[in-house]
Each structure stands twice: as structure tokens, then as C-alpha cells.
Amino acid sequence: MILFLGFLVGLSFVVPSENWYRMPPGGSAAITVEIPQGSSAKDVARILFNAGIVSNDTELLGWMKRLGFDRSIKPGSYRIEPGSPWEVAMRLKMAFPEGRQITIIPGYDRIDLLKFFDLRTWELALKDDEAFFPPVRPILPDEPWDRIAFLAPDTYFVGYGDETVRRLIRLASKAWWERVGTHHTGLTKDRALSTATLASIVEREAKLDRERPLMASVFVNRLNKGMPLQSCATVVYAWKLRGEKKTHLSFDDLKVTSPYNTYIQRGLPPGPIGIPGIQSWSAALAPASSKFLFFRLGEGGSHRFSETFDEHVRNRHEK
């Protein structure tokens, strides 16, 4: 009998009540927390602990595992009432992330971003250094729209209201810093802008990740020789800023008057033509070593690279 009573006492510490599977009663004011993309269950437990929602993150993690949702927590904004580890685990299990989901695709430019927020909302937020993750601020370009290059492409869960765009910028610039900035902490403001610009061109020109470092080397070689970059992507962007979407370029299209037209302007354009993906950033920061000065699109998204114009012309007729 004593052993049986001991078993019941021990069980009472494991199962809070006979209705343990039901949502615990509320009472305290809910607290809003952000669960970033890629957070582990341990990360989530620590976030809730730091927010004052639960007093013991280790016990909370244990309940998340027992309740079977430690590997299925979706990122986003949550409003959770404080309570015991079991109570908080149950509330979290039944909760859904609030707010809006925004996906930034590699290559998106300022026109593409207007599908999320209007022009004035973007410009006010982008010009505010405080909207960005702190370590990124010292290398931000002066021109607000150039700063979009420092937003990492990904899917972000943000709320609604006046602070939504700032929350997006904060999360995306933090992701950029973690994936790029921390590996290149010696970037100066000038080099950050020129690298971002080169990376944005590589992003729009390359189709295959393995070719991005080689493509970056072509543009670097042309810059070193004082040759115009002659990037079709910059011309397409120039036309897009004028309100015209071009999918194929004629010889007349290449004459468009714009500082972004690298067929008539030497050197890099004044700023990025879009948001580079992480692979394009890596390529621009560490281009391949080559003597190539030309490339031409081949089959399957691959390119043929050449050192001379004659070879470049011959590649046109090869399959």
C-alpha cells in the first residue's frame, strides 16, 4: 500500500491534473514574442523564459517534447500568457503565429518590394538607421534604396500596423548579418556598397550557383581593364525604373539613358539593382580567379565563358 501511494504521489508531479490535455485557464496578460525562422525548441524555450512568460526554460522544453511539438513550432509572432512550464507548453501547442508572412526573393528590386508596402512607407523606414540590426548600421549606404541589398532573402513573419516594415527590415538585416556580415567584419562602408552592387548584378545574370564566382570574376576583370560591364541585367533594371518591363533587349534598348546602363556608363552603377542572394554575396566578396572577359548563356541555364571577343562570337554558334 505504501508503495502504491508513493507511485500516486510521484505521478501527481508528472501529470498536473486528470484534464492535463486541456487548455489551462488564463488570467494573466499575454506577452508578445517573436520566434525567428529556424529556431529550435531550445531556442523557443529560452525566448519565452527571457520574455518572463515562464520561470524555467528547461522544464518548458521537457513539456514541449512530451507533448510532441518540439519539432513543429512555426516561426512568427505569438501572444502567450505567463504560467507554469506545463501551462505555457499547452498554450504554445494550441497557439498559431499571428501577423503577416512576407517572402523576399533573391533579385527583388525596389519595384518588386512595393507589393508589400507603399513607396513612402519603405523610404521612411529605409532611411532610418535604427530600423536595421545594430551591427549592420555602420556600413549602410547613404541612399535609402541601396540599403535593400542588406536584407537577406527569406520568408519572414511580421505583424500588422505601423511597425510592420521596420520589423521586416530588422529581421532581414539580422539574417544578412548572421549569414554574410559576421564572416566579413572588415567591410568598410564604401566596399560594402560596391560589393552589394556587384553581387546584385551577379544575382540577376547567373542562373546556377556554381557559376556565380566565375561570373563575378568577369565583371571584376572588366572593371580592372576599364571596360564597360555591359550587363543586360542593368539595362533591364534601367527600363524598369522608367515603368517598362523588358524581357528581350533590342540594340535600341541598350541606348537607354540611365546611370544604371552599363553599356554606356563605365564602372559599377551607382547602387545595387536588387537584393542579392547569399551565394551572390559570397561570389562578389570572393570572385574566382580567371582571365575571362565575356560570357554567353548556353543550355540549361549554364554560361560559356571566354577570354577574347573572337572566342565569345564563336560561342554564339556552338550548342
C-alpha positions as CSV (number, residue, x, y, z in Angstrom):
1,M,0.0,0.0,0.0
2,I,2.8,2.4,0.9
3,L,4.5,1.7,-2.5
4,F,1.2,2.3,-4.3
5,L,0.6,5.6,-2.6
6,G,4.2,6.6,-3.4
7,F,3.5,5.9,-7.0
8,L,0.4,8.1,-7.0
9,V,2.3,10.9,-5.3
10,G,5.1,10.7,-7.9
11,L,2.5,10.6,-10.7
12,S,1.0,13.8,-9.4
13,F,4.2,15.7,-10.1
14,V,4.2,14.5,-13.7
15,V,0.6,15.0,-14.7
16,P,-0.9,18.3,-13.4
17,S,-4.5,17.0,-13.3
18,E,-6.9,14.5,-14.8
19,N,-7.6,17.1,-17.5
20,W,-4.0,17.9,-18.2
21,Y,-4.5,17.8,-22.0
22,R,-7.0,20.6,-21.9
23,M,-6.1,24.3,-22.3
24,P,-5.2,25.7,-18.9
25,P,-7.2,28.7,-17.6
26,G,-5.9,32.1,-18.4
27,G,-5.8,35.2,-16.2
28,S,-2.5,37.0,-16.8
29,A,-1.9,39.5,-19.5
30,A,-0.5,37.9,-22.7
31,I,3.0,38.8,-23.7
32,T,4.0,39.0,-27.4
33,V,7.2,37.2,-28.5
34,E,8.9,36.7,-31.9
35,I,10.0,33.2,-32.9
36,P,12.6,33.6,-35.7
37,Q,12.9,31.3,-38.7
38,G,15.0,28.3,-37.9
39,S,14.6,28.4,-34.1
40,S,15.0,25.1,-32.3
41,A,12.7,24.1,-29.4
42,K,15.5,25.0,-27.0
43,D,15.7,28.5,-28.6
44,V,11.9,28.9,-28.2
45,A,12.0,27.9,-24.6
46,R,14.8,30.4,-24.0
47,I,12.9,33.2,-25.8
48,L,9.8,32.6,-23.6
49,F,12.0,32.5,-20.5
50,N,13.7,35.8,-21.4
51,A,10.3,37.4,-22.0
52,G,9.1,36.5,-18.5
53,I,6.5,34.1,-19.7
54,V,7.9,31.0,-17.9
55,S,10.3,30.7,-15.0
56,N,12.1,27.6,-16.1
57,D,13.0,27.1,-19.7
58,T,14.4,23.6,-19.1
59,E,11.1,22.3,-17.8
60,L,9.3,24.1,-20.6
61,L,11.5,22.3,-23.1
62,G,10.7,19.0,-21.4
63,W,6.9,19.6,-21.7
64,M,7.3,20.6,-25.4
65,K,8.9,17.2,-26.0
66,R,6.3,15.3,-24.0
67,L,3.5,17.0,-25.9
68,G,5.1,16.1,-29.2
69,F,5.5,19.6,-30.8
70,D,9.2,20.4,-30.1
71,R,10.0,19.8,-33.8
72,S,7.0,21.6,-35.3
73,I,6.9,25.1,-33.9
74,K,6.3,27.6,-36.7
75,P,8.1,30.9,-36.7
76,G,6.1,34.1,-36.2
77,S,4.6,36.4,-33.6
78,Y,2.9,34.7,-30.6
79,R,0.9,36.1,-27.7
80,I,1.3,33.8,-24.8
81,E,0.0,34.2,-21.2
82,P,2.6,33.5,-18.4
83,G,2.2,30.4,-16.3
84,S,3.9,27.2,-15.2
85,P,6.1,25.3,-17.7
86,W,3.2,22.9,-18.4
87,E,0.6,25.7,-18.8
88,V,2.9,27.6,-21.2
89,A,3.6,24.5,-23.2
90,M,-0.1,23.8,-23.6
91,R,-0.8,27.4,-24.7
92,L,2.1,27.3,-27.1
93,K,0.9,24.0,-28.6
94,M,-2.5,25.4,-29.3
95,A,-1.3,28.8,-30.5
96,F,-0.9,29.9,-34.1
97,P,1.6,32.6,-35.2
98,E,0.0,36.0,-35.7
99,G,0.8,38.5,-38.3
100,R,1.8,38.6,-41.9
101,Q,4.1,36.4,-43.9
102,I,6.4,38.1,-46.3
103,T,8.9,36.3,-48.7
104,I,11.8,38.3,-50.1
105,I,13.1,36.5,-53.2
106,P,16.7,36.9,-54.4
107,G,16.8,39.5,-57.1
108,Y,13.8,41.5,-55.9
109,D,14.3,45.2,-56.6
110,R,12.6,48.4,-55.3
111,I,9.7,48.0,-57.7
112,D,9.1,44.4,-56.5
113,L,9.1,45.4,-52.9
114,L,6.2,47.8,-53.5
115,K,3.9,44.8,-53.4
116,F,4.4,44.6,-49.7
117,F,4.4,48.3,-48.6
118,D,3.9,51.6,-50.4
119,L,6.8,53.9,-51.6
120,R,6.6,56.3,-48.7
121,T,6.4,53.6,-46.0
122,W,9.5,51.9,-47.4
123,E,11.5,55.1,-47.8
124,L,10.8,56.4,-44.3
125,A,11.9,53.0,-42.8
126,L,14.9,52.5,-45.0
127,K,16.4,55.9,-44.3
128,D,16.2,55.2,-40.5
129,D,19.3,53.5,-39.3
130,E,17.5,52.4,-36.2
131,A,15.3,50.1,-38.3
132,F,18.3,47.9,-39.1
133,F,20.1,45.3,-36.9
134,P,22.8,47.3,-35.0
135,P,26.0,45.7,-36.4
136,V,24.8,46.5,-40.0
137,R,24.3,50.2,-39.4
138,P,27.9,51.4,-39.8
139,I,28.2,50.0,-43.3
140,L,24.8,51.1,-44.6
141,P,24.8,53.2,-47.8
142,D,23.6,56.8,-47.6
143,E,20.9,56.2,-50.3
144,P,17.9,54.6,-48.6
145,W,17.0,52.3,-51.6
146,D,20.6,51.0,-51.8
147,R,20.1,49.5,-48.3
148,I,17.7,46.8,-49.5
149,A,20.8,44.8,-50.6
150,F,21.5,44.2,-46.9
151,L,18.2,42.4,-46.4
152,A,18.6,38.6,-46.7
153,P,16.2,36.8,-48.9
154,D,13.9,34.5,-46.9
155,T,10.4,34.2,-45.5
156,Y,9.6,36.4,-42.5
157,F,6.7,36.5,-40.2
158,V,5.8,40.1,-39.2
159,G,2.8,41.7,-37.5
160,Y,0.4,44.3,-38.8
161,G,0.4,48.1,-38.2
162,D,2.9,50.9,-38.4
163,E,5.9,48.9,-37.3
164,T,5.5,46.1,-39.7
165,V,8.0,47.3,-42.3
166,R,10.6,48.1,-39.6
167,R,10.2,44.7,-38.1
168,L,10.8,43.2,-41.5
169,I,13.9,45.3,-42.1
170,R,15.2,44.4,-38.6
171,L,14.7,40.6,-39.1
172,A,16.0,40.6,-42.7
173,S,19.1,42.7,-41.9
174,K,19.8,40.5,-38.8
175,A,19.7,37.4,-41.1
176,W,22.0,39.2,-43.6
177,W,24.5,39.9,-40.8
178,E,24.4,36.3,-39.5
179,R,24.9,34.8,-43.0
180,V,27.3,37.4,-44.5
181,G,28.4,40.2,-42.2
182,T,29.8,38.1,-39.4
183,H,32.1,36.4,-41.9
184,H,33.4,39.7,-43.4
185,T,33.6,42.0,-40.4
186,G,36.3,44.2,-42.1
187,L,33.9,45.6,-44.6
188,T,34.1,49.4,-45.0
189,K,31.1,51.5,-45.9
190,D,32.4,52.0,-49.5
191,R,33.4,48.4,-50.1
192,A,30.1,47.2,-48.7
193,L,28.2,49.3,-51.3
194,S,30.5,48.3,-54.2
195,T,30.3,44.6,-53.2
196,A,26.5,44.8,-52.8
197,T,26.2,46.4,-56.3
198,L,28.4,43.7,-57.9
199,A,26.5,41.0,-56.0
200,S,23.2,42.3,-57.3
201,I,24.4,42.1,-60.9
202,V,25.7,38.6,-60.4
203,E,22.3,37.7,-58.9
204,R,20.4,38.8,-61.9
205,E,22.9,37.4,-64.5
206,A,23.7,34.0,-63.1
207,K,21.3,31.0,-63.2
208,L,23.5,28.5,-61.4
209,D,25.1,28.9,-58.0
210,R,28.3,27.2,-59.1
211,E,28.9,29.9,-61.8
212,R,28.4,32.9,-59.6
213,P,32.1,33.2,-58.5
214,L,33.2,32.9,-62.1
215,M,30.7,35.5,-63.3
216,A,31.8,37.8,-60.6
217,S,35.4,37.4,-61.9
218,V,34.3,38.5,-65.4
219,F,32.9,41.8,-64.1
220,V,36.0,42.4,-61.8
221,N,38.3,41.7,-64.8
222,R,36.4,44.2,-67.0
223,L,36.5,46.8,-64.2
224,N,40.2,46.4,-63.8
225,K,40.7,46.9,-67.6
226,G,38.4,49.9,-67.7
227,M,35.9,48.1,-69.9
228,P,32.2,48.7,-69.6
229,L,30.4,45.9,-67.7
230,Q,27.8,45.5,-70.5
231,S,25.4,43.7,-68.2
232,C,22.0,43.3,-69.7
233,A,20.5,43.0,-66.2
234,T,21.4,46.6,-65.5
235,V,19.7,47.7,-68.7
236,V,16.5,45.8,-67.8
237,Y,16.6,47.5,-64.4
238,A,17.0,50.9,-66.0
239,W,13.9,50.3,-68.2
240,K,12.0,49.0,-65.2
241,L,12.7,52.2,-63.3
242,R,11.1,54.0,-66.3
243,G,8.0,51.9,-65.9
244,E,8.7,49.5,-68.8
245,K,9.3,45.8,-68.3
246,K,11.7,44.3,-70.8
247,T,12.1,40.6,-71.3
248,H,14.2,40.9,-74.5
249,L,16.5,43.7,-75.4
250,S,17.0,45.3,-78.8
251,F,20.0,47.3,-79.8
252,D,18.0,50.5,-79.3
253,D,17.1,49.3,-75.8
254,L,20.8,49.3,-74.9
255,K,21.0,53.0,-75.5
256,V,18.6,54.0,-72.7
257,T,19.8,57.0,-70.8
258,S,20.4,55.9,-67.2
259,P,23.2,55.8,-64.7
260,Y,22.4,52.1,-64.4
261,N,23.0,51.3,-68.1
262,T,26.4,49.7,-68.0
263,Y,26.6,49.6,-71.8
264,I,27.1,53.3,-71.9
265,Q,28.4,54.0,-68.4
266,R,31.7,52.7,-67.3
267,G,32.3,51.2,-63.9
268,L,29.7,50.0,-61.5
269,P,26.3,51.5,-61.5
270,P,25.5,53.9,-58.6
271,G,24.0,51.2,-56.4
272,P,22.5,47.7,-56.3
273,I,19.9,46.8,-58.9
274,G,18.2,44.4,-56.5
275,I,18.6,42.2,-53.4
276,P,21.5,39.6,-53.8
277,G,21.1,36.1,-52.6
278,I,23.7,34.8,-50.1
279,Q,25.5,32.9,-52.9
280,S,25.9,36.1,-54.9
281,W,27.2,38.0,-51.9
282,S,29.8,35.2,-51.4
283,A,30.8,35.4,-55.1
284,A,31.2,39.1,-55.0
285,L,33.2,39.0,-51.9
286,A,35.5,36.2,-53.2
287,P,35.4,36.1,-57.0
288,A,37.0,33.2,-58.8
289,S,40.5,33.7,-60.3
290,S,40.1,33.8,-64.1
291,K,41.0,35.8,-67.2
292,F,37.5,35.7,-68.6
293,L,36.0,38.9,-70.0
294,F,32.9,37.6,-71.7
295,F,30.1,35.1,-71.1
296,R,27.1,33.9,-73.1
297,L,24.0,32.0,-72.0
298,G,24.1,28.3,-73.1
299,E,21.8,25.4,-72.4
300,G,20.2,24.5,-69.1
301,G,21.0,27.9,-67.6
302,S,24.7,27.5,-67.8
303,H,27.0,30.0,-69.5
304,R,30.0,29.8,-71.8
305,F,32.9,31.9,-70.7
306,S,35.7,33.3,-72.9
307,E,38.8,35.4,-72.7
308,T,38.6,37.1,-76.1
309,F,35.8,38.6,-78.2
310,D,36.5,36.3,-81.1
311,E,36.0,33.3,-78.8
312,H,32.9,34.9,-77.5
313,V,31.5,35.2,-81.0
314,R,32.3,31.6,-81.8
315,N,30.4,30.5,-78.7
316,R,27.3,32.0,-80.2
317,H,27.2,29.3,-82.8
318,E,28.0,26.4,-80.5
319,K,25.4,24.2,-78.9
